[in-house]
Amino acid sequence: MDLDDLLQRYFATTDIAELSPAALAAGIEKCQVDLGLEQDPAKRFALWALLHMLGSAPELDATFESKDDRNAARTFMEMLEASEAEGRRQPRI
């Protein structure tokens, strides 16, 4: 799943910044519902990752039955945190 495709599907735009709070909440709710229904592990991970980046992901244990999937999600969170920390250290030009 491509991030732009997910954003377009759930928010009807690829620019989250242009969304109203109500549109953002509605898109998050639709994504959460689909996460609960999705059976394909890769698609579940993509939906969870999007929700995580939006601050609305459910707990790992409630989302992923597989230990490997939970570990992959933890690795994703660590990589995202490291990327954000690196961005804060970069001088703005």
C-alpha positions in Angstrom: 0.0 0.0 0.0 1.3 3.4 -1.0 1.0 6.3 1.5 -0.5 8.6 -1.1 -3.1 6.0 -2.0 -4.0 5.5 1.7 -4.3 9.3 2.2 -6.4 9.7 -0.9 -8.7 6.8 0.1 -9.3 7.8 3.7 -9.0 11.6 3.5 -9.7 12.4 -0.2 -6.4 14.3 -0.4 -2.7 13.7 -0.1 -2.2 16.9 1.9 -3.3 16.3 5.5 -2.6 19.9 6.4 -5.5 21.1 4.3 -8.1 19.0 6.2 -10.6 20.3 8.7 -10.5 18.7 12.1 -13.8 17.0 11.3 -12.5 15.6 8.0 -9.4 14.3 9.7 -11.4 12.7 12.5 -13.8 11.0 9.9 -10.8 9.7 7.9 -9.2 8.3 11.0 -12.4 6.6 12.0 -12.8 5.0 8.6 -9.1 3.8 8.7 -9.6 2.3 12.2 -12.7 0.4 11.1 -10.8 -1.0 8.1 -7.9 -2.0 10.3 -10.3 -4.0 12.4 -11.7 -5.7 9.4 -8.6 -6.3 7.4 -7.2 -9.9 7.3 -4.1 -9.4 5.1 -1.1 -8.8 7.5 0.7 -6.4 5.2 -2.4 -4.3 4.7 -3.1 -4.3 8.4 0.5 -3.1 9.1 0.1 -0.3 6.5 -3.2 0.9 8.1 -1.7 0.7 11.6 1.4 2.6 10.5 -0.8 5.4 9.0 -2.8 5.5 12.2 0.4 5.6 14.3 1.7 8.6 12.3 -1.6 10.3 13.0 -1.5 9.6 16.7 -4.5 7.3 16.6 -3.1 3.7 16.4 -4.4 1.1 18.7 -2.1 -0.8 21.0 0.3 -3.3 19.4 -1.0 -6.3 21.4 -4.6 -5.5 20.3 -3.6 -5.1 16.7 -1.1 -7.8 15.9 -1.4 -11.4 17.0 2.1 -12.3 15.7 5.1 -11.5 17.8 7.0 -10.8 14.6 4.4 -8.3 13.5 4.6 -6.6 16.9 8.4 -6.4 16.7 8.1 -5.0 13.2 5.8 -2.3 14.5 8.1 -1.5 17.3 11.0 -1.2 14.8 8.8 1.1 12.7 8.1 3.3 15.7 11.8 3.5 16.6 12.8 4.4 13.1 10.1 7.1 13.0 11.3 8.5 16.3 14.9 8.5 15.2 14.0 10.3 11.9 12.0 12.9 13.8 14.9 13.4 16.2 17.3 13.8 13.3 15.0 16.3 11.7 15.1 18.4 14.9 18.9 18.4 14.9 19.2 19.6 11.3 19.7 23.3 10.9 16.8 25.0 9.1 17.9 26.9 6.0 
